[in-house]
Amino acid sequence: MKSNPKALIYQTAQKLTLPAEVLGASAIEISGRTQVLLSGHKGIRAYGMEETVVDMPDFAVTVRGADLRITAMTKSELMIHGELSQIIFVR
């Protein structure tokens, strides 16, 4: 039986008591109701002032709110600021 590489990452992180993102897993950090940091993103699917959709390795994240804006972006991290109202995970 073949093992799932992503599942192996999470299992290894748990056994070593490390955060999974240390081993390359994606991470989402929410600060209050005004900022979200998406680490390990794969690109922006849709961008707007009220809704932004970001592709992650295994799912998409929809961020909804008001006055949303991307304030920083690198190859692996994306920062969104605004008045956050919903964060939805879609497989």
N, C-alpha and C positions, 0 to 999 in steps of 0.2 A: 504494500500500500504506500503510495506517494504521500508525503506530507506537504501541507500548504506552507510555502516560505513565509508568508505574512503571519500565519498562526505561530510558526516557530519563533519569529521575532518577539511576539507578545509573550509567549511562554518563557523564552530565555530572559526577557526583561523582568518578568514576575519572579523567576527563580533567583535572579541577581539583585532583586529589589531596586531596579533601575526604572526610570520613566521610559516607556516604549519609544518615545521620540529620540532618545539617545541612540537607539539602534536603527534609526531611519524611518520610523513610523510617523505619520502625519499628526499634527497637534493643533488644537484650537484653543486659544486663550481669550477669554472675555473679561474686559475690565469695566466694571459698572454697567451702565446702559448706553455707553457712548463709544466703545472701542472694541474691535475684535481683530485678533492676529491669527492668520491662517498659515501654518508652517507646513511645507511639503505640498503646496498647491501645484496643479498641473496646468492652470490657465483660467482665464475668465470667459465664461460662456455668455453672460449677459451683464450689462452694467447700466444702472440708472440711479436717479436720486432717491427712489423709493424701494428698489429691489436690485440686488446684485447676486448673480449665481456664479459660484466658483467651483471648478472641478478639482477634486482631491483624488488620490490614487484609487480608492475603492468606492467612492460616493461623491455626490455633489452637495454643496452647502448653499442654501438660499438665505441671504441676509435681507430682512425687510425692516423698513423704518422710514425716517424722514431726513432729508438733507444728507444722504449717504455720499461719501466721497472716499476715493482711494488716496491715502496720504503717503503711502510708501509701498514700493514693490521691488522685490529682487527675484531672481530665478526661482527661489524656493519659499519666500515669505511674502505675504500680502497683508497690509494693514488697512482696515476700513474704519472710518470715524463717522459719526452721525448719531441721531436719536434712534437707537436700536429698539425694535418692537418684537421681532421674531427671528429665530435662527432655526432653520429646518434642514434636516439631513435626509437626502434622497438617495437610495441605492439605484 
